Amino acid sequence: MNAPDQPPLFPGYWADLDPDRVAVVMEPSGETLTYGQLDDMANRLSNVFRGAGLEAGDHVAFCMENRLDYLAIMWGCHYAGLYYTAISSRLNTDEVAYIVDDCGARAFIASPYLNDVATGIIDATPNVETRLCVGGAIEGHDPLEAVLAEASAEPLSGRIETNDMLYSSGTTGRPKGVKVLATGEPLGTGDSVTRLAQMLFGFGDDAVYLSPGPLYHAAPLRFCRGVLRTGGTVVVLEGFDPELALAAIERHRVTTSQWVPTMFVRMLKLPDAERTKHDTSSLRYAVHAAAPCPIEVKERMIDWWGPVIHEYYAGTEGNGLTYCDSEAWLSHKGTVGKPVMGVLHIVDDDGNEVPTGEEGGVYFSDGGTFSYHNDPDKTADSHLSNGWSTLGDIGRVDDDGFLYLTDRRAFTIISGGVNIYPQEAENALAMHPDVVDVAVFGVPNDEFGEEVKAVVQPTAMPASDDDAAALERRLIAHCRERLADVKCPRSVDFRSELPRHPTGKLYKRLLKDEYWGRM
């Protein structure tokens, strides 16, 4: 529940208080949406859903690029008490059809950016009763703008809190929806993400929050939702560009932002003149998560922006969360923090807790509960018999209770009976001046079972086989200067681009499957 002196946590409160307050700004277009406009659109959309027969607890899905009305559409679903699934705009027709059908959506919204996908899924999603398009025409879809113009702007009665139901990225098979049951509490009660962000990251009516990633991902969606619950302004990048992001910080005097480490790397690799020409002194909180951050990268970011870098470790599942600020990290370099939600446990393969300092599976108890929609086996695999749950990571805890992640269990390389964690080699290579992006994983080896392979996106593709061989030797030598030989790649291949999600997650499974002949 809210604290006695805290206002209701939803945009309608701020729309009533100050309808002209800016809620959303798009960059670089400069389009804006006020709280009054956002609340009006959300109210109308909630009435559209109710008029179409959807009741609280039903499901809606939407698939769009970052756009001005994205968050208003999300709030329209929320105001109606519906579970809502934001779908990646990078997925193909079959992938989107699977998610829309699997989540049980009765309504679907898309933009012309997804025209071919939206029309292509119609026959494969027969349970969808209402199809809407926003920002232009899509065959078989009713124009949202016209539908909203005819709808009532009066708030629905008895509004309750609900949840998103987002899907895993599907790097190891079909994505699965993560379902956290809605509490049914009155709208404005808030959620755990908002309360943590208020406590840790200064969310409030004076916050200006920069969201540089795609809004369909869990962290951007939930953090933007939290900003709009608390009366702040969300600045959304239409697409990530390192200099554009820095310019937006200066232009809007951004106070709070959230990043993934690949964004840090791209900003750090800008020419000094471009990197330093923008004033970033307004930043009070620069939060990062979603992927491991090499120590060198984080050190350089703290040197550049000051002790405003904050990190957390959590997942879409919401089963637990660790956190550390710059000061704690500098005294425990490499940590992802101490638990602030849930109780942390490091366990062996039999589910027994291991001594401090030893590696094992990372589990949480006494945090949030979740299940994987329509997949009881995956739900069971992520839980121990005592109810502790995991995101699939390996790590250790030090004497001060700080967690250090080793790698994903699924990507551990076993070579000659030795466990090798590819994250170490990836961290060693990430800031090499010739490297834009890197993935390290195990490939078949007749003698040892697996050997270490690196696939690199170089700053410039080698012009010849001799150039490629020379670059390969330099990168392997660079790695061996920092790590034991067994942890370093035995070979390096080069690609013009790696399959990395805009949220920062690397689709390493796609690369690994090529080398194991699983395509």
RODO-2510 file (C-alpha; in nm, 4 decimals, decimal comma):
residues 519
     n   res          X          Y          Z
     1     m     0,0000     0,0000     0,0000
     2     n     0,1028     0,3612    -0,0441
     3     a     0,2522     0,5576     0,2401
     4     p    -0,0084     0,7858     0,4061
     5     d     0,1450     1,0999     0,2529
     6     q     0,2050     0,9526    -0,0936
     7     p    -0,0328     1,0413    -0,3771
     8     p    -0,1978     0,7662    -0,5847
     9     l     0,0555     0,6066    -0,8172
    10     f    -0,0972     0,6415    -1,1635
    11     p    -0,0979     0,9081    -1,4379
    12     g    -0,4585     1,0133    -1,3810
    13     y    -0,3641     1,1765    -1,0509
    14     w    -0,1074     1,3975    -1,2250
    15     a    -0,3468     1,4671    -1,5140
    16     d    -0,5984     1,6071    -1,2664
    17     l    -0,3324     1,8012    -1,0775
    18     d    -0,1474     1,9463    -1,3776
    19     p    -0,2818     1,8348    -1,7180
    20     d    -0,0180     2,0317    -1,9118
    21     r     0,2728     1,8628    -1,7331
    22     v     0,4869     1,6862    -1,9951
    23     a     0,4658     1,3089    -1,9576
    24     v     0,6543     1,1805    -2,2646
    25     v     0,9082     1,3338    -2,5036
    26     m     1,0367     1,1535    -2,8134
    27     e     1,3908     1,2062    -2,9371
    28     p     1,5008     1,3170    -3,1868
    29     s     1,1562     1,4172    -3,3211
    30     g     1,0729     1,6317    -3,0163
    31     e     0,7078     1,5161    -3,0076
    32     t     0,5495     1,5498    -2,6637
    33     l     0,2516     1,4048    -2,4782
    34     t     0,1128     1,5742    -2,1684
    35     y    -0,0347     1,3943    -1,8706
    36     g    -0,3759     1,5233    -1,9696
    37     q    -0,3416     1,3793    -2,3195
    38     l    -0,2005     1,0493    -2,1935
    39     d    -0,4752     1,0023    -1,9365
    40     d    -0,7464     1,0928    -2,1860
    41     m    -0,6168     0,8405    -2,4393
    42     a    -0,5780     0,5706    -2,1753
    43     n    -0,9313     0,6263    -2,0454
    44     r    -1,0790     0,6113    -2,3951
    45     l    -0,8872     0,2949    -2,4804
    46     s    -0,9951     0,1272    -2,1573
    47     n    -1,3568     0,1993    -2,2554
    48     v    -1,2935     0,0576    -2,6023
    49     f    -1,1716    -0,2662    -2,4477
    50     r    -1,4652    -0,2846    -2,2102
    51     g    -1,7066    -0,2148    -2,4956
    52     a    -1,5485    -0,4999    -2,6910
    53     g    -1,6320    -0,7367    -2,4059
    54     l    -1,2909    -0,7593    -2,2399
    55     e    -1,3045    -0,7792    -1,8620
    56     a    -1,0372    -0,7396    -1,5952
    57     g    -0,8049    -1,0385    -1,6130
    58     d    -0,8361    -1,0803    -1,9914
    59     h    -0,5376    -1,0333    -2,2163
    60     v    -0,4227    -0,7883    -2,4853
    61     a    -0,1017    -0,7787    -2,6903
    62     f     0,0656    -0,4987    -2,8847
    63     c     0,3635    -0,4798    -3,1189
    64     m     0,5069    -0,1403    -3,2136
    65     e     0,8269     0,0527    -3,2481
    66     n     0,9131     0,3204    -2,9893
    67     r     0,6491     0,5861    -3,0574
    68     l     0,4745     0,8711    -2,8763
    69     d     0,1507     0,6852    -2,7988
    70     y     0,3171     0,3604    -2,6863
    71     l     0,2971     0,4294    -2,3133
    72     a    -0,0555     0,5721    -2,3376
    73     i    -0,1634     0,2441    -2,5001
    74     m     0,0046     0,0510    -2,2198
    75     w    -0,1868     0,2574    -1,9631
    76     g    -0,5125     0,2009    -2,1518
    77     c    -0,4617    -0,1719    -2,1000
    78     h    -0,3704    -0,1101    -1,7364
    79     y    -0,6735     0,1099    -1,6701
    80     a    -0,8951    -0,1720    -1,8018
    81     g    -0,7390    -0,4244    -1,5631
    82     l    -0,6024    -0,6345    -1,8500
    83     y    -0,2832    -0,8358    -1,8602
    84     y    -0,0768    -0,6938    -2,1442
    85     t     0,2067    -0,8351    -2,3515
    86     a     0,4431    -0,5942    -2,5259
    87     i     0,6015    -0,7851    -2,8156
    88     s     0,9411    -0,7203    -2,9705
    89     s     0,9107    -0,5298    -3,2966
    90     r     1,2079    -0,7292    -3,4299
    91     l     1,0302    -1,0649    -3,4324
    92     n     0,9054    -1,2274    -3,7507
    93     t     0,5481    -1,3206    -3,8348
    94     d     0,5618    -1,6739    -3,6958
    95     e     0,7218    -1,5572    -3,3708
    96     v     0,4640    -1,2835    -3,3140
    97     a     0,1770    -1,5187    -3,4022
    98     y     0,3040    -1,7702    -3,1477
    99     i     0,3167    -1,5118    -2,8670
   100     v    -0,0232    -1,3571    -2,9479
   101     d    -0,1832    -1,7016    -2,9552
   102     d     0,0065    -1,8378    -2,6535
   103     c    -0,0780    -1,5437    -2,4268
   104     g    -0,4468    -1,5743    -2,5085
   105     a    -0,4829    -1,2184    -2,6352
   106     r    -0,8375    -1,1154    -2,7223
   107     a    -0,7172    -0,7822    -2,8637
   108     f    -0,4083    -0,6880    -3,0641
   109     i    -0,2644    -0,3458    -3,1535
   110     a     0,0085    -0,2743    -3,4092
   111     s     0,1555     0,0135    -3,6080
   112     p     0,2267     0,0253    -3,9851
   113     y     0,5915    -0,0374    -3,8958
   114     l     0,4722    -0,3955    -3,8383
   115     n     0,2263    -0,4011    -4,1293
   116     d     0,3406    -0,7303    -4,2833
   117     v     0,3563    -0,9021    -3,9457
   118     a     0,0160    -0,7707    -3,8351
   119     t    -0,1588    -0,8887    -4,1503
   120     g     0,0402    -1,2106    -4,1579
   121     i    -0,0741    -1,3285    -3,8145
   122     i    -0,4501    -1,2888    -3,8685
   123     d    -0,5202    -1,6475    -3,9730
   124     a    -0,2859    -1,7870    -3,7035
   125     t    -0,4512    -1,5942    -3,4184
   126     p    -0,8222    -1,6802    -3,4353
   127     n    -0,8846    -1,5942    -3,0695
   128     v    -0,8162    -1,2239    -3,1324
   129     e    -1,1518    -1,0489    -3,1537
   130     t    -1,0346    -0,6865    -3,1754
   131     r    -0,7515    -0,5692    -3,4024
   132     l    -0,6450    -0,2048    -3,3959
   133     c    -0,3804    -0,0084    -3,5839
   134     v    -0,2176     0,3137    -3,4674
   135     g    -0,0433     0,5744    -3,6812
   136     g    -0,1714     0,4525    -4,0174
   137     a    -0,3785     0,1888    -4,1920
   138     i    -0,3300    -0,1878    -4,1679
   139     e    -0,5602    -0,4215    -4,3567
   140     g    -0,7985    -0,6042    -4,1241
   141     h    -0,7422    -0,3579    -3,8389
   142     d    -0,9597    -0,0700    -3,7209
   143     p    -0,7836     0,2687    -3,6912
   144     l    -0,7260     0,3380    -3,3237
   145     e    -0,7517     0,7141    -3,3620
   146     a    -1,1039     0,6919    -3,5080
   147     v    -1,2130     0,4349    -3,2506
   148     l    -1,0851     0,6516    -2,9635
   149     a    -1,2614     0,9587    -3,0990
   150     e    -1,5935     0,7781    -3,0572
   151     a    -1,5136     0,6375    -2,7117
   152     s    -1,5965     0,7824    -2,3719
   153     a    -1,3178     0,9581    -2,1820
   154     e    -1,4798     0,8808    -1,8462
   155     p    -1,2702     0,6556    -1,6215
   156     l    -1,4023     0,3042    -1,5750
   157     s    -1,5444     0,2305    -1,2322
   158     g    -1,3693    -0,0003    -0,9881
   159     r    -1,0319     0,0142    -1,1593
   160     i    -0,7667    -0,2240    -1,0251
   161     e    -0,3953    -0,2830    -1,0580
   162     t    -0,2805    -0,5404    -1,3130
   163     n     0,0500    -0,6643    -1,4574
   164     d     0,2323    -0,6984    -1,7817
   165     m     0,3036    -1,0532    -1,8995
   166     l     0,6258    -1,0337    -2,0979
   167     y     0,8006    -1,3081    -2,2891
   168     s     1,1549    -1,4302    -2,2538
   169     s     1,3818    -1,3527    -2,5475
   170     g     1,3716    -1,7104    -2,6707
   171     t     1,7489    -1,7576    -2,7046
   172     t     1,7137    -2,1257    -2,6118
   173     g     1,3862    -2,2130    -2,7846
   174     r     1,0342    -2,0751    -2,7942
   175     p     0,9917    -1,7706    -2,5661
   176     k     0,7764    -1,8176    -2,2577
   177     g     0,5469    -1,5683    -2,0934
   178     v     0,6333    -1,4740    -1,7367
   179     k     0,3092    -1,4412    -1,5456
   180     v     0,2876    -1,2686    -1,2096
   181     l    -0,0683    -1,2737    -1,0828
   182     a    -0,2311    -0,9338    -1,0408
   183     t    -0,3176    -0,8394    -0,6844
   184     g    -0,6517    -0,6792    -0,7691
   185     e    -0,5700    -0,3825    -0,5448
   186     p    -0,7167    -0,0429    -0,6374
   187     l    -0,5527     0,1426    -0,9264
   188     g    -0,2882     0,3752    -0,7839
   189     t    -0,1622     0,1282    -0,5247
   190     g     0,1562     0,0901    -0,7290
   191     d     0,3990    -0,1962    -0,7721
   192     s     0,7304    -0,3172    -0,6333
   193     v     0,9372    -0,1789    -0,9227
   194     t     0,8027     0,1717    -0,8663
   195     r     0,8566     0,1574    -0,4916
   196     l     1,2156     0,0328    -0,5355
   197     a     1,2830     0,3029    -0,7962
   198     q     1,1503     0,5687    -0,5588
   199     m     1,3772     0,4405    -0,2844
   200     l     1,6911     0,3743    -0,4904
   201     f     1,6759     0,5933    -0,8026
   202     g     1,4957     0,9113    -0,7062
   203     f     1,1703     0,8582    -0,8956
   204     g     0,9368     1,1493    -0,8274
   205     d     0,7656     1,4448    -0,9903
   206     d     1,0987     1,6198    -1,0547
   207     a     1,2581     1,3208    -1,2325
   208     v     1,3464     1,3361    -1,6020
   209     y     1,4074     0,9792    -1,7110
   210     l     1,5892     0,8835    -2,0316
   211     s     1,4834     0,5504    -2,1820
   212     p     1,7335     0,4665    -2,4575
   213     g     1,6123     0,1109    -2,5238
   214     p     1,3055    -0,0468    -2,6828
   215     l     0,9919    -0,0036    -2,4740
   216     y     0,8768    -0,3636    -2,5162
   217     h     1,1550    -0,4905    -2,2907
   218     a     1,0798    -0,5456    -1,9218
   219     a     1,3136    -0,2877    -1,7690
   220     p     1,2279     0,0085    -1,9974
   221     l     0,8550    -0,0679    -1,9868
   222     r     0,8404    -0,1020    -1,6081
   223     f     1,0696     0,1914    -1,5338
   224     c     0,8748     0,4186    -1,7706
   225     r     0,5546     0,3005    -1,6034
   226     g     0,7067     0,3886    -1,2668
   227     v     0,8073     0,7372    -1,3837
   228     l     0,4536     0,8022    -1,5059
   229     r     0,3109     0,6753    -1,1770
   230     t     0,5177     0,9331    -0,9888
   231     g     0,4704     1,2407    -1,2081
   232     g     0,8073     1,2552    -1,3826
   233     t     0,8900     1,3023    -1,7509
   234     v     0,9985     1,0154    -1,9767
   235     v     1,2366     1,0953    -2,2635
   236     v     1,2254     0,8077    -2,5137
   237     l     1,4880     0,7554    -2,7833
   238     e     1,3268     0,6412    -3,1062
   239     g     1,6367     0,4279    -3,1565
   240     f     1,9652     0,4104    -2,9703
   241     d     2,2521     0,6201    -3,0972
   242     p     2,5391     0,7025    -2,8582
   243     e     2,5751     1,0710    -2,9467
   244     l     2,1979     1,1191    -2,9660
   245     a     2,1685     0,9765    -2,6145
   246     l     2,4310     1,2168    -2,4801
   247     a     2,2660     1,5108    -2,6564
   248     a     1,9293     1,4160    -2,5035
   249     i     2,0800     1,4158    -2,1540
   250     e     2,2031     1,7697    -2,2043
   251     r     1,8922     1,8997    -2,3836
   252     h     1,6398     1,7725    -2,1281
   253     r     1,8606     1,7916    -1,8166
   254     v     1,8022     1,4216    -1,7596
   255     t     1,8264     1,3177    -1,3949
   256     t     1,7817     0,9420    -1,4254
   257     s     1,8566     0,6921    -1,6999
   258     q     1,8843     0,3203    -1,7577
   259     w     2,1362     0,1473    -1,9821
   260     v     2,2865    -0,1839    -2,0830
   261     p     2,6647    -0,2293    -2,0930
   262     t     2,6839    -0,2368    -2,4744
   263     m     2,5499     0,1198    -2,4716
   264     f     2,8278     0,2200    -2,2314
   265     v     3,0832     0,0611    -2,4648
   266     r     2,9481     0,2445    -2,7685
   267     m     2,9528     0,5796    -2,5860
   268     l     3,3043     0,5202    -2,4552
   269     k     3,4281     0,4392    -2,8053
   270     l     3,3060     0,7698    -2,9494
   271     p     3,5865     1,0080    -3,0495
   272     d     3,6804     1,2201    -2,7498
   273     a     3,5495     1,5376    -2,9126
   274     e     3,2038     1,3839    -2,9603
   275     r     3,1988     1,2064    -2,6260
   276     t     3,2856     1,5071    -2,4120
   277     k     3,1020     1,7906    -2,5860
   278     h     2,7693     1,7215    -2,4114
   279     d     2,6962     1,8270    -2,0532
   280     t     2,5898     1,5221    -1,8491
   281     s     2,6156     1,6879    -1,5088
   282     s     2,2380     1,6738    -1,4534
   283     l     2,2554     1,2952    -1,4111
   284     r     2,1925     1,1786    -1,0562
   285     y     2,1270     0,8124    -1,1362
   286     a     2,2611     0,6157    -1,4328
   287     v     2,1299     0,2654    -1,3812
   288     h     2,2488    -0,0420    -1,5680
   289     a     2,1414    -0,4048    -1,5771
   290     a     2,0372    -0,6850    -1,8193
   291     a     2,3882    -0,8014    -1,9113
   292     p     2,7313    -0,8349    -1,7470
   293     c     2,9386    -0,5157    -1,7445
   294     p     3,3168    -0,5552    -1,7819
   295     i     3,5062    -0,4019    -1,4907
   296     e     3,7091    -0,1720    -1,7174
   297     v     3,3920    -0,0371    -1,8791
   298     k     3,2318     0,0443    -1,5456
   299     e     3,5494     0,2028    -1,4098
   300     r     3,5663     0,4317    -1,7115
   301     m     3,1984     0,5260    -1,6827
   302     i     3,2417     0,6230    -1,3168
   303     d     3,5514     0,8247    -1,4096
   304     w     3,3496     1,0035    -1,6789
   305     w     3,0084     1,0574    -1,5174
   306     g     3,1088     1,0419    -1,1524
   307     p     2,9667     0,8186    -0,8773
   308     v     2,6158     0,8180    -1,0287
   309     i     2,6397     0,4668    -1,1746
   310     h     2,3991     0,2229    -1,0114
   311     e     2,3558    -0,1454    -1,0919
   312     y     2,0950    -0,4069    -1,0218
   313     y     2,0521    -0,7743    -1,1031
   314     a     1,7003    -0,9020    -1,1635
   315     g     1,4871    -1,0586    -1,4332
   316     t     1,1481    -1,0303    -1,5957
   317     e     1,0410    -1,2934    -1,3429
   318     g     1,0717    -1,0450    -1,0533
   319     n     1,1750    -1,3167    -0,8058
   320     g     1,4505    -1,1118    -0,6431
   321     l     1,6807    -0,8154    -0,6910
   322     t     2,0330    -0,7152    -0,5919
   323     y     2,1665    -0,3594    -0,6023
   324     c     2,4831    -0,1578    -0,5564
   325     d     2,5807     0,2053    -0,5997
   326     s     2,9177     0,3324    -0,7251
   327     e     3,0744     0,3481    -0,3807
   328     a     2,9848    -0,0116    -0,2974
   329     w     3,0971    -0,1317    -0,6393
   330     l     3,4349     0,0418    -0,6203
   331     s     3,5068    -0,1450    -0,2975
   332     h     3,3724    -0,4733    -0,4434
   333     k     3,4636    -0,4494    -0,8124
   334     g     3,2704    -0,6884    -1,0306
   335     t     2,9764    -0,7281    -0,7948
   336     v     2,6124    -0,6903    -0,8996
   337     g     2,5223    -0,5909    -0,5455
   338     k     2,3503    -0,7186    -0,2327
   339     p     1,9887    -0,8346    -0,2206
   340     v     1,7270    -0,5680    -0,1587
   341     m     1,4332    -0,7882    -0,2577
   342     g     1,4284    -1,1571    -0,1689
   343     v     1,6851    -1,3703     0,0124
   344     l     1,9867    -1,4829    -0,1888
   345     h     2,1110    -1,8431    -0,1940
   346     i     2,4035    -2,0056    -0,3792
   347     v     2,3422    -2,3785    -0,4214
   348     d     2,5100    -2,6837    -0,5718
   349     d     2,3584    -2,9210    -0,8271
   350     d     2,1717    -3,1022    -0,5499
   351     g     2,0108    -2,7828    -0,4187
   352     n     2,2317    -2,7561    -0,1097
   353     e     2,3750    -2,4177    -0,0121
   354     v     2,7512    -2,3887    -0,0648
   355     p     2,9999    -2,2086     0,1624
   356     t     3,0699    -1,8375     0,1158
   357     g     3,2985    -1,7783    -0,1800
   358     e     3,2110    -2,0973    -0,3646
   359     e     3,0287    -2,0887    -0,6976
   360     g     2,6873    -2,2349    -0,7564
   361     g     2,3427    -2,1650    -0,8930
   362     v     2,1951    -1,8266    -0,7960
   363     y     1,8528    -1,8638    -0,6304
   364     f     1,6119    -1,6362    -0,4451
   365     s     1,3564    -1,7062    -0,1771
   366     d     1,1009    -1,4754    -0,0136
   367     g     1,0797    -1,2533    -0,3219
   368     g     0,8245    -1,2354    -0,6000
   369     t     0,6511    -1,5465    -0,7301
   370     f     0,6049    -1,6310    -1,0970
   371     s     0,5249    -1,9067    -1,3425
   372     y     0,5981    -1,9572    -1,7105
   373     h     0,2698    -1,9386    -1,8979
   374     n     0,1648    -2,2740    -2,0471
   375     d     0,4977    -2,4332    -1,9514
   376     p     0,4818    -2,6194    -1,6187
   377     d     0,8074    -2,8036    -1,6964
   378     k     1,0069    -2,4809    -1,7348
   379     t     0,8409    -2,3437    -1,4224
   380     a     0,9431    -2,6569    -1,2307
   381     d     1,2991    -2,6473    -1,3702
   382     s     1,3458    -2,2925    -1,2390
   383     h     1,2349    -2,3842    -0,8854
   384     l     1,3728    -2,6110    -0,6137
   385     s     1,1388    -2,8277    -0,4109
   386     n     1,1488    -2,5693    -0,1301
   387     g     1,0232    -2,2946    -0,3632
   388     w     1,3522    -2,1124    -0,4261
   389     s     1,3730    -1,9884    -0,7860
   390     t     1,6506    -1,9040    -1,0322
   391     l     1,7077    -1,7097    -1,3520
   392     g     1,9680    -1,9660    -1,4596
   393     d     2,2846    -1,7850    -1,3533
   394     i     2,5965    -1,9086    -1,1741
   395     g     2,7661    -1,6942    -0,9120
   396     r     2,9214    -1,6584    -0,5695
   397     v     2,8795    -1,4389    -0,2625
   398     d     3,1676    -1,2765    -0,0732
   399     d     3,2074    -1,2300     0,3006
   400     d     3,0181    -0,8990     0,2856
   401     g     2,7174    -1,0556     0,1133
   402     f     2,7853    -0,9128    -0,2341
   403     l     2,6906    -1,1262    -0,5338
   404     y     2,9278    -1,1857    -0,8265
   405     l     2,7918    -1,3497    -1,1411
   406     t     3,0077    -1,6019    -1,3207
   407     d     2,7954    -1,6714    -1,6284
   408     r     2,4756    -1,8273    -1,7505
   409     r     2,4643    -2,1978    -1,6681
   410     a     2,3556    -2,2694    -2,0268
   411     f     2,6766    -2,1200    -2,1704
   412     t     2,9324    -2,2908    -1,9468
   413     i     3,2049    -2,4528    -2,1588
   414     i     3,3329    -2,7915    -2,0395
   415     s     3,6720    -2,8598    -2,1961
   416     g     3,8628    -3,1642    -2,0788
   417     g     3,6473    -3,1736    -1,7656
   418     v     3,7256    -2,8090    -1,6780
   419     n     3,4424    -2,5552    -1,6459
   420     i     3,5136    -2,2388    -1,8446
   421     y     3,2930    -1,9324    -1,8206
   422     p     3,2936    -1,7360    -2,1501
   423     q     3,1998    -1,4078    -1,9844
   424     e     3,5605    -1,3702    -1,8672
   425     a     3,6994    -1,3771    -2,2218
   426     e     3,4185    -1,1541    -2,3475
   427     n     3,5041    -0,8975    -2,0813
   428     a     3,8727    -0,9138    -2,1739
   429     l     3,8022    -0,8488    -2,5413
   430     a     3,5144    -0,5996    -2,5157
   431     m     3,7251    -0,2834    -2,4865
   432     h     3,9955    -0,3821    -2,7367
   433     p     4,0143    -0,0956    -2,9879
   434     d     3,9565    -0,3313    -3,2826
   435     v     3,6426    -0,4857    -3,1315
   436     v     3,2864    -0,3545    -3,1647
   437     d     3,1149    -0,6638    -3,0235
   438     v     3,2144    -1,0128    -2,9157
   439     a     3,0610    -1,3487    -2,8283
   440     v     3,2507    -1,6373    -2,6724
   441     f     3,1139    -1,9914    -2,6496
   442     g     3,2110    -2,3564    -2,6766
   443     v     3,2461    -2,5435    -3,0065
   444     p     3,3108    -2,9171    -3,0664
   445     n     3,6586    -3,0570    -3,0044
   446     d     3,7291    -3,4275    -3,0680
   447     e     3,9825    -3,4560    -2,7843
   448     f     3,8429    -3,2264    -2,5134
   449     g     3,4720    -3,2246    -2,5944
   450     e     3,4608    -2,8470    -2,6333
   451     e     3,7036    -2,5659    -2,7035
   452     v     3,6690    -2,1893    -2,6673
   453     k     3,5625    -1,9937    -2,9760
   454     a     3,5246    -1,6165    -3,0152
   455     v     3,3131    -1,4512    -3,2817
   456     v     3,3974    -1,0825    -3,3173
   457     q     3,2415    -0,7861    -3,4899
   458     p     3,5541    -0,5795    -3,5699
   459     t     3,5691    -0,2062    -3,6210
   460     a     3,6578    -0,2855    -3,9834
   461     m     3,6239    -0,6219    -4,1509
   462     p     3,9649    -0,7647    -4,2495
   463     a     4,0395    -0,7040    -4,6180
   464     s     4,2135    -1,0390    -4,6718
   465     d     4,2741    -1,3768    -4,5106
   466     d     4,6188    -1,2546    -4,4015
   467     d     4,4641    -0,9500    -4,2320
   468     a     4,2092    -1,1726    -4,0602
   469     a     4,4804    -1,4070    -3,9354
   470     a     4,6839    -1,1148    -3,8019
   471     l     4,3829    -0,9687    -3,6188
   472     e     4,3001    -1,3114    -3,4773
   473     r     4,6523    -1,3430    -3,3377
   474     r     4,6359    -0,9963    -3,1792
   475     l     4,3041    -1,0661    -3,0096
   476     i     4,4106    -1,4052    -2,8743
   477     a     4,7346    -1,2542    -2,7445
   478     h     4,5400    -0,9696    -2,5836
   479     c     4,3208    -1,2216    -2,4058
   480     r     4,6142    -1,4351    -2,2919
   481     e     4,7785    -1,1330    -2,1334
   482     r     4,4761    -1,1116    -1,9018
   483     l     4,3530    -1,4685    -1,8519
   484     a     4,4819    -1,8217    -1,8219
   485     d     4,5316    -1,9890    -2,1607
   486     v     4,2514    -2,2401    -2,0996
   487     k     3,9992    -1,9549    -2,0722
   488     c     4,1041    -1,7873    -2,3972
   489     p     3,9736    -1,8476    -2,7488
   490     r     4,1664    -2,0961    -2,9573
   491     s     4,0263    -1,9352    -3,2701
   492     v     3,8406    -1,6178    -3,3714
   493     d     3,5913    -1,5719    -3,6520
   494     f     3,4732    -1,2340    -3,7802
   495     r     3,1212    -1,1142    -3,8598
   496     s     2,9911    -0,7788    -3,9793
   497     e     2,7276    -0,7906    -3,7027
   498     l     2,6397    -1,0149    -3,4103
   499     p     2,2811    -1,1162    -3,3327
   500     r     2,2298    -0,8848    -3,0390
   501     h     1,8873    -0,7730    -2,9169
   502     p     1,8408    -0,3935    -2,8810
   503     t     1,8058    -0,4486    -2,5057
   504     g     2,1670    -0,5676    -2,4968
   505     k     2,1016    -0,9395    -2,4755
   506     l     2,3235    -1,1423    -2,7082
   507     y     2,1560    -1,4252    -2,8980
   508     k     2,4552    -1,6464    -2,8338
   509     r     2,2526    -1,9626    -2,8830
   510     l     2,2015    -1,8741    -3,2505
   511     l     2,5776    -1,8522    -3,3024
   512     k     2,6510    -2,1645    -3,1006
   513     d     2,3949    -2,3675    -3,2924
   514     e     2,5710    -2,2861    -3,6206
   515     y     2,8932    -2,4435    -3,4989
   516     w     2,7206    -2,7457    -3,3500
   517     g     2,5233    -2,8099    -3,6708
   518     r     2,1867    -2,7473    -3,5098
   519     m     2,0478    -2,4992    -3,7604
***
